[in-house]
Amino acid sequence: MPNRADRSRFPFPPYEQLLPSSLQLRLVLPFVALFGIVLLVLTLALGQRANDIYIERLSEDMEIEARTVADVYVLARDQSDGEIELAEIISMLPDQNDRRITLIDGNGVVLADTDVDALERLENHAGREEIQTAVSGGTGVATRTSASVGERFLYVAVPLEDGSGTVLRIAVPLTDVDAVVDDVQRYLVVAALVALALAVALAVFIGFRLAEPLEGLRSHAQRVADGDLDAQVAPSPTREIDAVGSAFNMMTARLRQSLDDLATTSIRLEAVLGGLDDGVVLTDDHGNVLRMNEAAERMLVIRENAAKGQPFLHAVRDHELDALLQAALQGRQRQPEAVEHGLHRRTLLSSASAVDGQAERLGLVVLRDITELRRLEGVRRDFVANVSHELRTPLTSIRAMVETIESGAVDDPEMTQDFMRRVIGEVDRLTALVEDLLDLARLEAGRSPLRLDNVRADDLVRVASERLRAQVERARLELRYRLPADLPDVLVDRRQIEQVVVNLVHNAIKFTPPGGSVTLAAHQQGDRVIVEVADTGVGIAEEELPRLFERFYKSDKARRSEGTGLGLAITKHIMQVHGGDVTVESRPGEGARFRFSLVVASSDDAVLLRAKSSGSVRSATSTTRRSTIGDSGRSSPTLTS
């Protein structure tokens, strides 16, 4: 930072050199303009004052004359019994040739006039200012241009002392007064021009002395404004200017440091906002959007560029969110609220607060998408309810049969044996439920390692489905195959994929009436073998399709079908562990068609599948679980077993 010791580095600029600049003009012109305005006002004021003084003195003289003429007229009229004319009275007075004397009654009618013989042509004078004053008993004085003569006159009117309300008015032209005032104003204008010229010379000199160092400051300020924060002001021999230059250099250094700190803070803030999963919207105190992060853009379905500068209500198109912000800006703190937003009714946990700074007041809106959390809470509640139901039903049956045996049925061996068989059946059902729950838990937790082998696709599907041949025949259904012999080998955990086939065929058997058929087909599609299980059953309603893969969900509302309700949930997880998925197409009364894909053993996907299974089954499954949770709202529909 430069200081007074650094003067040797900067040569002093020559003060004798006159360089015109806009800064100098800005210093000189206001002074000259102000001085000129003062002189102009002073000239006009003095001229007007001179005019007022002359007219005031002339008015006093004319008032005396008017009262003298009025007294003489009244006296002469009384002595002549009213037969004397005004003109005769005037002729007896000295020096009255430039005066116009008019006699006017109380109603404004002209009775006599020294300049006009045809009195009937004269208009009524009742509205004249001086006449109104004189009629009321005072002395009326007015200045105006005569309509008949076209010159400016001074009018003085006084009432006659006879009590008749008659007024005598004397009018004198102001030509001489105007000439004198014009001469005075000319002298004032000349004096003002001389003074203005001297003021301009003085202002130019002072402006030059001040503008030269200030121009240097301006030049350096422009360099700083252009981004050159290394600009330094040279020391000045003038103490005040030198102090300003030193302060400027200190300001530049601090500004440079502040900008560096601001840039660092901005980078950190952008990193924090960009990495937040919560949406953040910043507004001014009027509710106009200033900033929003990427999470807020996703939640509100609007780009920051489109929302910036817009009212918050227009940007989010949600009155509940806007009400939260307005309450915060008005100082009314409200608890965070869950707001259903947008066409897809995303649930946003929203809060708003006001941030008071030194120079402004900002609104801060924080949004958290809890749609998935709400869905998972619902899944958890449904899971608890379903498990409770599935456990309560067999336990209730067991209790009822045991109580029956205890109450005396033990004496009937045949009935006791039947009840015991039923108890064993319910126990088996509980055991199957627990095993399915354990299987599902192991799959979700990644604790079910894959034992991958190269298996013939057609053999895999056929062997698995033949395990249910007896059930197919009991249901009076037909089991059909469309399995080409040239299907490639697939890389699978045979036990798990057989469970998938069994679950799908078992579902088809349950929901296909007697006389129908269950068809298993397969074909190669790129690096995958697509397996289909189709039936001619009752079909599935469209509104039920999105929930088919949920645990314990059953498409028959009475829940009278056999099974635990976990079969298709297990099927979905098995397929995801194998890098595939399971989908369904169905319409009521037209049966259902389930599809799942298997990796061809010789494909690149098989290499990746082996690497995942041998490297870390838990890691691969955890990834699958995350994708399952993220896609659960739009995953392929499932049907429970």
N, C-alpha and C positions, 0 to 999 in steps of 0.2 A: 504494500500500500504506500503510495507516495506521500511525502510530508514536506515541510518547508526546507529540509536539508537536501531535497532532490532538485532544487531549482537549477542547479548547474547543468542538469540533463536537458533542460528546455530553454531555448533562447526566448527573450521577451519579444513580443511582436511590436513593430513600429507603430506608435500611436499617431504619427503624422499622416500615415497613409489612409486616405478616405475611401472606404469601400462601401458603396450603397448596398443595403440589404433589407429584406422585409422586416427584420427585427428592428432596425433603426426607424423604419417608417411606422412600425407599431408604437414606438416610443414618441415620435414627433407628432404624428397626425392627431392623436387624442388631445395632446396639449394645445396644439394650434386650433383644433376644432372647438375645444372648450373656451379658449381665449376669444376666438371669433364670435362664438355664441354670446359670451358675456358682453363684448363690445356692441354686438347688434342689439341685444336687449337694452343695454344702457343707452344707445343712441335713440332707439325708439321711445324709451321711457322719458328721456330728457326732452325730445321733441314734443311728445304728448304733454309733458308737464308744462313746457313753454306755451303750448296752445291753450292749456287749461288756465294758466295764469293770465294771459291776455284776455281770454273770454270772460274770466271772473271779474277783472277790472272794468272791462267794457260793460258788463252787466250791471255793475254798481253805478256807473255813470248814467247808463240808460234808465235805470230805475228812478234816479233822481229827476232825470229829464221827464220821464213818463208821469211822475207824480206832479211835477211842476205844470206840465201841459194839462193834466187832468184838473188841477185846481183852477188854472186860468180858464179852462173851458167851462167849468161849472159856474165860476163867478161871472164870466161874460154872458153866459146863457141866462142866468138869473136876472142880470141887469137889463137884458134886451127882451125879456119875456119869451125866451126860447126861439127868437127869430134869427139868431146869428148862426152861421155855418161853421163847421169845423175848419174848413180851409181858410176862413177869415182869421180864425184864432191862430192857425199855424203861420199865416203870413206875418203876423205881428211878432212872432218869435224869431230870434236871430239864429243863423246857421242851421237851418232845418231842411236844407235842400236834399240831403242824402238820406233823410229819414222818411220812412213810410209809416203814417199814423192811421190807425183804424179804430173806429168806435163800434162796439159790439154789445148788444143787449144780453140779458141773462139767459136767453134761449139760444144764443149762438148766431142770431141774425145780425148781419153787418148793417149798421145804421149810417156810417159815413166812412170814406176811405180817401186818402189824399192822392192815390195813384189811379183809382178806378172810378169812373163816373156812373157806369151802368151797374149799379149795385145788385140788380136782380141776377146777374150772371155769376156772382160770387156764391160759393157753396156755404152751407151752414158750418160755423166754426165751433159748435158746442163740443165736438170731440177733440179739439186741440188741447194739448197738455197744458200750455200756459194759460189758456182761457179757463179751463176747469179749476186751476189753482187760484186764479184771480177772482172768479165767481165765488169761491169759498172764502174770500176775504184775504188771501195772501198775495204774494208777488210771484207771478208765473214767469219762468225763464225756460226757453227751449232753443235748441239749435237744430236746423234741418234745411234741406234744399227746397226752395220755393217751387211749387208746381207751375206757377204762372210765369215766373221770371227765369227759372233754371239756375239760380245761384244759391249759395249757402248763406242763410240769414241767421241773425241772432234776434229772437223775439223776447220782449219783456212786456208783460201785461200787468196793470194795476187796476183795482176797482175805483169807481168814482165815489166820492165821499157823500153823495146825496142819498144813499140808501136805496137807489133804484135797481141795483144789481148790474148796472151797465159797466162795461170794462173798456179801458183805453189801452191799446197795444201799440208799441213802437217797434218797428223792425228795421235793422240796419244790416247791410251786406258785410260779410266777413272777408272780403277780398284783400284788404290791407293786412288783416290778422294772418290770413293764410300765407301771404307773401313773406311776412316777417318770420313765421314759423318755418317756412321752407328754407329761408336763409340760414336759420339756426341749425336745421337738420343737415344742410350741406356742410357747414363748418364741422359738425359732429362726425359726419361720415368721413371727411378728409382726415380728421384727427384719429378716427378709429382705424383707417387703412394704414396710416403711418405706424400706429401702435401695433397693429397686426403684423406688419412687415418686420418690425423689430422683434416681436415675439417669435416669428418663424425663424429668424436668424438665430436667436438664442436657443430655440428648441432643437434646431438642427445641430448646433454645437454640442448641447448637452446630450442629445440622442446619440451622436457619434461617440462621445466619451463613454457612454454607458453601453452602447451596442457592441463595441468591439470585443470586450471580454465576454459579454453575454453570448455573442455569436459563436465564440469558441465553445462555450458550454453547450449551446444548441447543437453544434456540429457533433460533439461527443455524445450528447444525448441521442441524436439520430443514429449514431453508430451502435449505441447500446440497444436502441429500439430495433435495429436491423439484426441483432443477435450477437454483436461483438461486445461481449462482456469484459474484454481485456482492455477496452478504451480507457485512457487515463487523461485527466485534465491537467494541463501545464500550470505551474504556479503563476500567480499574478502579483504585480507590485502593489495593487490596491488591496488593502487588508480585507475588506468585506468580500470582494470577488475571490480572493485567495481562500478565504474561509469557506465560501460556497463550493469552490473547486475541490478542496480537501474533503468536504462533506459528500460531494458527488462521487469522488473516488471511493470513499468508504461505503457509500450506498451501493455502488457497483459491485464491490467485493462481497458485501452481504447478500446482494441480489443473486450473485453467482452461486454463493453457498446455499441460499434458499431454494434456487431452482434445482440444484443438485439434490437437495433433501426432498424437494417436491417430486422430482422424477423417481427417486428411490421409493418414496411413499406410494406414488401412483402405480409403479410396477408391482409392489407388494399388494396393494389394494386390488388391482386387477387379477393378480394370482389368487387372492383369497376369494373374491367374488366369482371368478371363473370356476374355482374348485368346489364351491358350495353346492350341495344338493338342494338346499332351500332357495326359493326364488326371492330376490330382493329388488324392490322398486323404490327409487328415490324421487320425490316430487318437491316443488317449491311450495311456498306458503299459500299459493292459490290452487294447489292441487294439480299443477301441470307436470308431466313426467319429465324428469331430468336424466335418469339413468336406470337401467335394468340389466340384470345379469342373464346368462344363457339359460339358467334354470327357470327364471321368470318368463323368458321368451317361450320356452317349451310349455309351461303350465298355462299361460295366457294366450298361446297361439298367436303371437304377434312379434314382429321384429322390432328391435330397439330403435332403429332408424325411423320406422313408421310411427312409433309411439312417442318419440321424443318431441316435446313441445305441445303435445296434445293433452287436454284434460284427462285425468285418470279414468273418469267414467267412460269417456269415448274410447280409451285404449283397451280397457278390460271388459267393457260392455256388461257390467255386473253391478247392480245397485247396492247389494249387500257389501261388497268390497269397498265401494265408494263411500258408503255410510261409515264404515270403520275408519277410513282415512279422514273424512270430514270431522268425525268426533274427536280424533286425535289432534287435528289442527286447531280445533276449538277448545282444546284443553280438557276434554272429557275422555278419561282413560277407560277403555272397555277391555274385557277379558277376551283372549283369543277365541275365535269362533270357527267352527267347521262350516264351510260354504260349498254348496254344490255348484260347480262352475262349468260353463260350456255345454255344447251339445251332447258330449259324452258323459256329462255329469261327474266330472272328476271332483273328488272331495279334497278341498284345500283347507288345511288348518291355518287360519289367517290372523295376523295381529298387526296393529298399526300404532305408531308412536310419533311424537313430534320431537325434533332435534333442534334446540335453540343454539345458534351460533352467535358470534359477535356482530355480524352484519346481516344475517338472514335467518329465517326459520324454515326448516325442511320437514317434509313428511317422509316417514320410513315405513314401508309395508313389507312384511316378511311372510312368505307363503311356503307351506310344507305340504307336499302331495301325500296324503294319507289314504289314498284310494286303495292301494294294495294292502295297507295295514288293516283298513276296515274289512276288506274282503277276507283277509286271513283270520281276523277276529270272528267273522261269520263262519268261516270254515272250521275254526276251532270249536265254536259253539255247536255247529252241526255235528262235528266229530264226537264231541262229548255226548250229545244227545243220541247220536246213532249207536255209539258203543254201549251207552246205558240201555238203549232199547234192545240191541242185539244180545246183551248179557241178561237183561231182565226177563225176556221171553222164555228162554230155556230154563232159567232158574225158577221161574214161576211154575212152569210145567213140572219140573222135578219136585218142587215143594208140594204141589197139589197131589202128585202120585204117591210120594212118600207119606203124606198125611193120610191118604186113602188107605194105604197098606197098614199104617199104624192104627187106624180106626177099626180094623177088623178084616180087611181084605186079605190079610196074611193067611186066614183060614181057608181061602179059596186058592189052591195052588195054581190053577190055570190063570186066574186074574192076576195073581202075584207075578207069575212069569211074564205075562203081557206087560204089566207095569214096569218090570225090571228092564225088559227089552226097550221100552220107551225111554226110561231113564238113561240107559246106555246110549241110545240115539241122541238124546239131548246133550249128554256129556261129549259125545263125538262132535256134535255141532259146536259146542263151546271150544273143544280142542282145535277144530278147524279154524274157528274165528281167531283164537289166540295165535295159531301158526301163521295165518294170513297177516295178522297185525305184525308179528315178528318179521315175516318176510318183507313186508312193506317198510318197516322201520330200518331193516338192514339195507334195503335198496336205497332209501333216502339218505341214510347215514354213510353210505359207501362201504359198508362192512360185508358186502356180498361179492367176493372176488369172482372175476370171470375166468372160467376154464375153457378157453377158446380152442376149437378144433375145426379142421376142414370137414364139412359134412355135406353129403348130397342133399340138395334142396328138396327134391321130390320125395326122397326116402324120409327126410325129417318130417315133412308135412303129413305124409301118409301114416307113418308109425304113430305119431302123436294122436291123430284123429281116430285111428282104429281102436285106441284105448276106450273110446266112448261108443263103440259099435253096439254094445248091448243096450245102452240107453237110447240110441237112435232107433233100434228095433222096437223097444218097449213103447216108444213114443209114436210108432208106426210112421216113421219118416224114412226118406231115401237119402243115403250118403253118396254123393257124386264127386268125381275127381276130374280135373282138367290139368294134368301135370305132364308137360312135355318131357320126354326122356333125355333131351339134350341140355337140360338146365345145368348151369355150372355149379361147382361146389361153393358153399358159403362159409364164412368164418363166424361161428356163433358158439355160445355156451349152450350145448344141446339140451341140457336139463331145463334151462330157463326158457328157451324158445319153444320147447315142447309144452311147457306150462302156458305160454302165450296161446299156442294153437288150441290146447285143451280148453282154456278159458273162453275163447271166442266160439268154439264149437258148442261148448256147454251152454252159452248164452243163446245161440241159435236154436238149440233143442228146446229150451225153456219157452221160447216165444214163437215157436212154429207149431201150428195146429196139426193134428193127424192128417196124413195124406200129403204133406208138404215135403220139401227137400232141403238139404244142406249141401252146398257145393263149395269145394276147395279147389282153387285154381292158382297158378303161378306162371310168371313170365319174366324174362330178363329185360331190364331197362337200363342201359348203360352199365355202370359199375354196381348196379343193384338188382336184386331179385324181388319182385313185387308179389306178395302172397295175398290172396283174397279169400275171405270166408263170407259167402252169401247165403241167405235163407229166403224162404217164401213166407215168412211169418207175418205178425201183425204190424210190423213197422214201428217207427218211433216218431212222435210229434216233433215238429220243428223247434218248438220252444224248449224241449227237453235236451236237444242235441248238445248245447254248450256245457251241460252239467254231467254228461254221461261218465266222464273219467273221474269224477269226484268220489271220494271214499264214502261208502255206505249208500250212495245214491242208487235208487231203484226206480225203474221206469214205471212199474205198476204201483199205483198210489196206495193200494191196500197193503203192500209189502208182504204179500202172501207167497211170493216166489221163493224157491229154495236158494241157498247160498248166503254168503256173508256180506255181499255188497262191496267186496274189496277186489274182486277178480280183475276188473278192467283197470282199476287204479294200479294194481301190480303190473298188469300188462303194459301200461303206458311207461312206467318206470323202467321195466326191463328193456323196452325198445329204446328208450333214451340212453340207457347205459350202453347199448349196442350201437349207438350213433344213428339211430333211426327214429321213427315216430309211427303212430297208429292213427288212422283216420276212419271216418264212417260217413256213409251216405244212406239216407233212409227217408221214406215217406209213409205215413199211416196207410196200412193195408197193402203196401207194396214190398214188404220185407226190408232187410237191412243188408248192407255190404260193407264189411270191415276190410281195410287194407293195412299192411305193414311191410316195411322194406328190410332186406337183409344184405349185408355187405358181401360182394363177390370175393372169394378167397384170394384171387390173383390181382386184385385192384390196389391202387394206392391208398384208398380208404382203409383197406385191411391192414396195411402197414401201420397207419396211424392208430387204428384200434388196438393192435398188438402192443404198440408203444405205450398207450394209455393204460392198458390192463396190466402190463408188466412193470411199468414205472410207478404209478400210484393210483390204485383204484379209487381211493378216497378222494384224491384231487379231481379225477375225471368225473366222479359222481357228484361232487360238490358243485362243479361247474354245471352239470346237468340239472341239479336241483335249482340253481339260480336261474337258469334259462327257463325251467318249468314254472317257477314262481312268476318270472317276468312275463311269460306268455300265457299264463293260465287263463287270463280273461279272454284270449282269442285262440286258444288251442283247439285242436280237433275234438269234436264231441265224442263222448264215451258212453258205454252202457255197462252197468254193474252186473256182476254175476250173481 
